[in-house]
Amino acid sequence: MPSDPTLALLTVEEAARRLGVGRTVCFRLIASGDLESVTVGRLRRVPADAVPEYVARLRKAHRSNTTV
């Protein structure tokens, strides 16, 4: 199923697919606070812009760890 780039909120499964990780790993990232999420009623959603922000933080951390 193709993803809609215009969505403001993603399901956990859609966020996981964009990150290239499994659903369980994505829930773990949310639980740890590494990946932002919100609740809408009883649903857990990931803001679409939270995915590239998370990746940017990973890249920055990687760069700072490799420049010794």
DSSP file (Angstrom, degrees, kcal/mol; ACC not computed):
  #  RESIDUE AA STRUCTURE BP1 BP2  ACC     N-H-->O    O-->H-N    N-H-->O    O-->H-N    TCO  KAPPA ALPHA  PHI   PSI    X-CA   Y-CA   Z-CA
    1    1 A M              0   0    0      0, 0.0     2,-0.1     0, 0.0     0, 0.0   0.000 360.0 360.0 360.0 122.5    0.0    0.0    0.0
    2    2 A P        -     0   0    0      0, 0.0     2,-0.2     0, 0.0     0, 0.0  -0.379 360.0-119.1 -70.5 147.4    1.6    3.3   -1.0
    3    3 A S        -     0   0    0     -2,-0.1     3,-0.0    11,-0.0    11,-0.0  -0.608  17.4-126.0 -87.2 148.8    2.0    6.0    1.6
    4    4 A D    >   -     0   0    0     -2,-0.2     3,-1.5     1,-0.1    -1,-0.0  -0.839  13.2-159.2 -94.2 112.1    0.4    9.4    1.2
    5    5 A P  T 3  S+     0   0    0      0, 0.0    -1,-0.1     0, 0.0    -2,-0.0   0.603  87.0  65.3 -69.5  -8.3    3.0   12.1    1.6
    6    6 A T  T 3  S+     0   0    0     42,-0.0     2,-0.1    -3,-0.0    42,-0.0   0.525  73.3 115.0 -91.1  -5.0    0.3   14.7    2.5
    7    7 A L    <   -     0   0    0     -3,-1.5     3,-0.1     1,-0.2    41,-0.1  -0.424  49.7-162.4 -67.8 136.0   -0.7   13.0    5.7
    8    8 A A  S    S+     0   0    0      1,-0.2    40,-2.8    -2,-0.1     2,-0.4   0.795  79.8  38.4 -85.4 -32.0    0.1   15.1    8.8
    9    9 A L  E    S-A   47   0A   0     38,-0.3     2,-0.3    39,-0.1    -1,-0.2  -0.971  73.3-158.7-123.6 135.7   -0.2   12.1   11.2
   10   10 A L  E     -A   46   0A   0     36,-3.1    36,-2.8    -2,-0.4     2,-0.1  -0.809  20.9-116.7-109.8 150.0    1.0    8.6   10.5
   11   11 A T     >  -     0   0    0     -2,-0.3     4,-2.4    34,-0.2     5,-0.2  -0.389  37.5-106.7 -70.2 164.2    0.0    5.3   12.1
   12   12 A V  H  > S+     0   0    0     32,-0.5     4,-2.6     1,-0.2     5,-0.2   0.883 123.4  53.7 -61.1 -37.4    2.8    3.5   13.9
   13   13 A E  H  > S+     0   0    0      2,-0.2     4,-2.3     1,-0.2    -1,-0.2   0.903 108.6  48.0 -64.4 -41.7    3.0    1.1   11.1
   14   14 A E  H  > S+     0   0    0      2,-0.2     4,-2.2     1,-0.2    -2,-0.2   0.908 112.8  48.5 -65.5 -41.8    3.4    3.9    8.5
   15   15 A A  H  X S+     0   0    0     -4,-2.4     4,-1.9     2,-0.2    -2,-0.2   0.916 111.4  50.4 -63.5 -42.9    6.1    5.5   10.6
   16   16 A A  H  X>S+     0   0    0     -4,-2.6     5,-2.4     1,-0.2     4,-1.3   0.907 109.6  51.0 -61.4 -42.1    7.9    2.2   11.0
   17   17 A R  H  <5S+     0   0    0     -4,-2.3    -1,-0.2     1,-0.2    -2,-0.2   0.906 109.4  50.1 -62.5 -42.2    7.7    1.6    7.2
   18   18 A R  H  <5S+     0   0    0     -4,-2.2    -1,-0.2     1,-0.2    -2,-0.2   0.845 114.5  44.8 -65.8 -33.1    9.2    5.1    6.6
   19   19 A L  H  <5S-     0   0    0     -4,-1.9    -1,-0.2    -5,-0.2    -2,-0.2   0.648 109.8-123.8 -83.4 -16.0   12.0    4.3    9.1
   20   20 A G  T  <5S+     0   0    0     -4,-1.3     2,-0.3     1,-0.3    -3,-0.2   0.818  72.6 114.5  75.5  30.6   12.6    0.8    7.7
   21   21 A V      < -     0   0    0     -5,-2.4    -1,-0.3    -6,-0.2    -2,-0.1  -0.775  69.0 -92.1-124.2 171.0   12.1   -0.8   11.1
   22   22 A G     >  -     0   0    0     -2,-0.3     4,-2.2    -3,-0.1     5,-0.1  -0.337  35.0-108.5 -80.7 166.0    9.5   -3.1   12.5
   23   23 A R  H  > S+     0   0    0      1,-0.2     4,-2.4     2,-0.2     5,-0.2   0.885 118.5  52.3 -59.8 -42.4    6.3   -2.1   14.3
   24   24 A T  H  > S+     0   0    0      2,-0.2     4,-2.0     1,-0.2    -1,-0.2   0.910 109.2  48.9 -64.0 -43.2    7.7   -3.3   17.7
   25   25 A V  H  > S+     0   0    0      2,-0.2     4,-2.3     1,-0.2    -1,-0.2   0.904 110.6  52.0 -62.4 -40.9   10.9   -1.3   17.3
   26   26 A C  H  X S+     0   0    0     -4,-2.2     4,-2.0     1,-0.2    -2,-0.2   0.914 108.8  49.2 -63.6 -43.2    8.8    1.8   16.4
   27   27 A F  H  X S+     0   0    0     -4,-2.4     4,-2.7     1,-0.2    -1,-0.2   0.875 110.2  52.6 -62.2 -36.2    6.6    1.3   19.5
   28   28 A R  H  X S+     0   0    0     -4,-2.0     4,-2.0     2,-0.2     6,-0.2   0.899 107.7  50.7 -65.9 -40.7    9.8    1.0   21.5
   29   29 A L  H  X>S+     0   0    0     -4,-2.3     6,-1.7     2,-0.2     5,-1.4   0.881 112.6  47.3 -62.7 -38.6   11.1    4.3   20.1
   30   30 A I  H ><5S+     0   0    0     -4,-2.0     3,-1.0     4,-0.2    -2,-0.2   0.932 110.8  50.7 -67.6 -46.3    7.8    6.0   21.0
   31   31 A A  H 3<5S+     0   0    0     -4,-2.7    -2,-0.2     1,-0.3    -1,-0.2   0.844 110.8  49.3 -62.1 -34.4    7.9    4.5   24.5
   32   32 A S  H 3<5S-     0   0    0     -4,-2.0    -1,-0.3    -5,-0.2    -2,-0.2   0.609 113.7-117.8 -80.6 -11.3   11.4    5.8   25.1
   33   33 A G  T <<5S+     0   0    0     -3,-1.0    -3,-0.2    -4,-0.6    -2,-0.1   0.459  84.4 116.9  88.0   1.0   10.6    9.2   23.9
   34   34 A D  S   <S+     0   0    0     -5,-1.4     2,-0.5    -6,-0.2    -4,-0.2   0.839  76.7  43.1 -70.0 -32.7   13.0    9.0   20.9
   35   35 A L  S    S-     0   0    0     -6,-1.7    -2,-0.3    -9,-0.1    -1,-0.2  -0.967  91.7-126.1-118.0 122.7   10.2    9.3   18.4
   36   36 A E        +     0   0    0     -2,-0.5     2,-0.3    14,-0.2    14,-0.1  -0.341  35.1 170.1 -66.6 143.2    7.4   11.8   19.1
   37   37 A S        -     0   0    0      9,-0.2     2,-0.3    -7,-0.1     9,-0.2  -0.976  16.6-158.0-148.1 162.1    3.8   10.6   19.1
   38   38 A V  E     -B   45   0B   0      7,-3.1     7,-3.2    -2,-0.3     2,-0.5  -0.923  18.8-122.8-134.5 159.9    0.4   12.0   20.0
   39   39 A T  E     -B   44   0B   0     -2,-0.3     2,-0.5     5,-0.2     5,-0.2  -0.904  15.9-169.5-106.0 138.1   -2.9   10.4   20.9
   40   40 A V  E >  S-B   43   0B   0      3,-2.6     3,-2.3    -2,-0.5     2,-0.5  -0.933  71.9 -50.2-123.3 102.6   -6.0   11.1   18.9
   41   41 A G  T 3  S-     0   0    0     -2,-0.5    -2,-0.0     1,-0.3     0, 0.0  -0.590 124.4 -23.5  65.9-119.2   -8.9    9.7   20.9
   42   42 A R  T 3  S+     0   0    0     -2,-0.5     2,-0.3    -3,-0.1    -1,-0.3   0.332 119.7 101.4-101.4   5.2   -7.7    6.2   21.6
   43   43 A L  E <   -B   40   0B   0     -3,-2.3    -3,-2.6   -32,-0.0     2,-0.5  -0.692  64.2-139.9 -97.6 143.1   -5.3    6.1   18.6
   44   44 A R  E     +B   39   0B   0     -2,-0.3   -32,-0.5    -5,-0.2     2,-0.3  -0.885  28.7 178.2 -98.2 126.1   -1.5    6.5   18.7
   45   45 A R  E     -B   38   0B   0     -7,-3.2    -7,-3.1    -2,-0.5   -34,-0.2  -0.946  23.8-141.5-130.8 151.0   -0.2    8.6   15.8
   46   46 A V  E     -A   10   0A   0    -36,-2.8   -36,-3.1    -2,-0.3    -9,-0.2  -0.954  28.4-119.5-110.7 121.5    3.3    9.9   14.8
   47   47 A P  E >>  -A    9   0A   0      0, 0.0     3,-1.8     0, 0.0     4,-0.6  -0.380  23.3-126.9 -57.8 136.1    3.5   13.4   13.3
   48   48 A A  T >4 S+     0   0    0    -40,-2.8     3,-0.9     1,-0.3   -39,-0.1   0.847 109.0  53.9 -57.5 -35.9    4.9   13.0    9.8
   49   49 A D  T 3> S+     0   0    0    -41,-0.4     4,-1.3     1,-0.2    -1,-0.3   0.635  93.9  71.6 -76.2 -11.2    7.6   15.6   10.5
   50   50 A A  H <> S+     0   0    0     -3,-1.8     4,-2.1     2,-0.2    -1,-0.2   0.789  90.3  61.3 -71.3 -26.8    8.7   13.6   13.6
   51   51 A V  H <X S+     0   0    0     -3,-0.9     4,-2.1    -4,-0.6     5,-0.2   0.974 107.7  39.1 -67.6 -55.0   10.2   10.9   11.4
   52   52 A P  H  > S+     0   0    0      0, 0.0     4,-2.4     0, 0.0    -1,-0.2   0.842 114.4  56.4 -65.5 -28.8   12.8   13.1    9.5
   53   53 A E  H  X S+     0   0    0     -4,-1.3     4,-2.1     2,-0.2    -2,-0.2   0.914 107.5  48.3 -64.4 -41.7   13.5   14.9   12.8
   54   54 A Y  H  X S+     0   0    0     -4,-2.1     4,-2.2     2,-0.2    -1,-0.2   0.925 111.9  49.0 -62.6 -45.0   14.4   11.5   14.5
   55   55 A V  H  X S+     0   0    0     -4,-2.1     4,-2.6     1,-0.2    -2,-0.2   0.900 109.2  52.9 -62.5 -40.8   16.6   10.6   11.5
   56   56 A A  H  X S+     0   0    0     -4,-2.4     4,-2.4     1,-0.2    -1,-0.2   0.901 108.8  49.6 -62.2 -40.8   18.3   14.0   11.7
   57   57 A R  H  X S+     0   0    0     -4,-2.1     4,-2.5     2,-0.2    -1,-0.2   0.895 110.6  50.5 -64.6 -39.7   19.1   13.4   15.4
   58   58 A L  H  X S+     0   0    0     -4,-2.2     4,-2.4     2,-0.2    -2,-0.2   0.929 111.7  47.6 -61.4 -45.4   20.4   10.0   14.7
   59   59 A R  H  X S+     0   0    0     -4,-2.6     4,-2.6     2,-0.2    -2,-0.2   0.903 112.1  49.2 -63.8 -42.1   22.7   11.4   12.0
   60   60 A K  H  X S+     0   0    0     -4,-2.4     4,-2.4     2,-0.2    -1,-0.2   0.920 112.0  48.4 -64.1 -43.8   23.9   14.2   14.2
   61   61 A A  H  X S+     0   0    0     -4,-2.5     4,-1.6     1,-0.2    -2,-0.2   0.896 111.7  50.3 -63.1 -40.0   24.7   11.7   17.0
   62   62 A H  H  X S+     0   0    0     -4,-2.4     4,-1.6     2,-0.2    -2,-0.2   0.924 110.5  49.3 -64.5 -44.4   26.5    9.5   14.6
   63   63 A R  H  X S+     0   0    0     -4,-2.6     4,-1.3     1,-0.2    -2,-0.2   0.911 111.4  48.5 -61.7 -42.6   28.6   12.4   13.3
   64   64 A S  H  < S+     0   0    0     -4,-2.4    -1,-0.2     1,-0.2    -2,-0.2   0.801 111.6  50.6 -70.9 -26.3   29.5   13.5   16.8
   65   65 A N  H  < S+     0   0    0     -4,-1.6    -1,-0.2    -5,-0.2    -2,-0.2   0.771 112.9  45.3 -78.4 -26.2   30.5    9.9   17.7
   66   66 A T  H  < S+     0   0    0     -4,-1.6     2,-1.2    -3,-0.2    -2,-0.2   0.633  94.9  78.9 -95.0 -14.8   32.7    9.4   14.7
   67   67 A T     <        0   0    0     -4,-1.3    -1,-0.2     1,-0.2    -4,-0.0  -0.733 360.0 360.0 -96.1  90.6   34.6   12.8   14.8
   68   68 A V              0   0    0     -2,-1.2    -1,-0.2    -3,-0.0    -2,-0.0   0.373 360.0 360.0-108.4 360.0   37.1   12.1   17.5
